[in-house]
Amino acid sequence: QVQLVESGGGSVQAGGSLRLSCTASGHAYSSNCMGWFRQAPGKEREGVVVIDTGDGTTYYADSVKGRFTISADNAKNTAYLQMNSLKPEDTAMYHCAAGRPRYSGRWYCPSSLQAADFSSWGQGTQVTVSS
């Protein structure tokens, strides 16, 4: 089981930036699929982005493409989410998640941004964007 701890949330005005961090422990981090999900009050959890920490492949939700960037520092067992040009609709609790890659001729992380593909979750960090 992977333990995940997020940090970096906060309150910003629209157009501002934040960087979230997710530090993993308790597992071979470099073999994981790492993802960020978010959930706003009264709304369903939404997949934001996934990164394969082995080869750096990324998948983004359309709503954040061009504004958010995920990266991974395997030496620090940490994934980062750089969020630029923030909008009020980005306001949510952001959760980091880790899952095992799948194998179909090669190892890969699923691109569907589905929470069911991830078995370990952090407690979350709040992001609030004001207009």
N, C-alpha and C positions, 0 to 999 in steps of 0.2 A: 504494500500500500504506500502511496506517495502522500506526503504531507505538504500542503501548499499554503503559503502566507503571502497575501497581497499587501501592497502599500502604494501610496502616491495619489490617492483620491483627494478631492477637495472641491471648492466652489470657485468658478470662474465666470467671466462674462462671455457672451457669445463672441466667437472669433478668437477666443483664447486657446491656450494649449495646456495639456497635462501629460505627464508620463507615469504610467502605472508599472509596477514591478511585481513579479511573482517568483518567489524563491521556493524551490522544491527540495525535499529531503526524503530519505528513506527508500530510494529506488534508483536504478540505473537511469538517471535523468536523460542521458543522451539517446536512449531508445524510445523516448516518449513522444506522443503527439500532445502538444500543449495548445490550449485554446482559451479565448476570452469570451465570456457570455455576459449578457446584461439583462436586468429585469427592472422595469419601471413599475410603480404602484398600479395595480389593476390591469397589468399587461402580462402576457406570457413571456417566458424567458426566450431571449433571442441570441442566436449565435453571431458573434462579431467577426472572429478571425481564428484560424488554426495555423500552427506552424509545426512542421516536422523538424524536430531538433537534430535529427541525423543529417539531413541534406538541405535544410533551409527552405523547403517548399512551403508556400503559404497559400491560404485561401481566405478571401475576404467577403463579407456580406456587401451587397451592392450599396447599402446605405452608408457605408464608411469608406468605400474605395476612394483613393486619392486624398483622403484626410487622415486616416489612421495607418500606422506602420508597426508591425510586430517584428521583434528581433529576439535572438536567443544568445546568451553567453554561456556556453556549456561549462566553461571553467568555473563559473560562479553558480551553476545550476539555476539560472535565473532567466526568465522571459520578460520582455519589456513591451509595453504598448504605448507608443507615442501617438497622442491624439492632438491633432491640429484643427484649426477652423471649427471649433466646437460649436454645436447648435443646441438650443434648448431641448430639442427632442433627443439629444444624447444623454440627458439626465436619467440616471438609473444606478442601481447597485451593480457593480462590475465584479464578476467572479472569474477566477482563474480555474482551469480544469486540466487534468492530465488523463490520457488514455493510451492504451497499447496500440501500436500499429497493426494493420492487417497484412495478410500475405496472400498474394495471387500472382505467383511468378516472381514477385519482388515485394519487399516490405513497403507499405505506404500508409499515410494517414488519410482517413476518409475526408472528402471535400464537402460533405453535406451540412456541416455545422450543426449537427444534431447532438443534443445533450446526452442522449442515450449511448453515444459512442465514447463517453468519458466516465471513468469510474472514481476519480478522486477530485475533490472540490475544495476550494478555499472558502473562507468565511465571507469574503467580499469586501470591497471598498467603494464608498459612495462617491459618485461624480454628480455635481449639480452645476448646470449651466443656466445662467440668467440672461434674459433678453435686455 
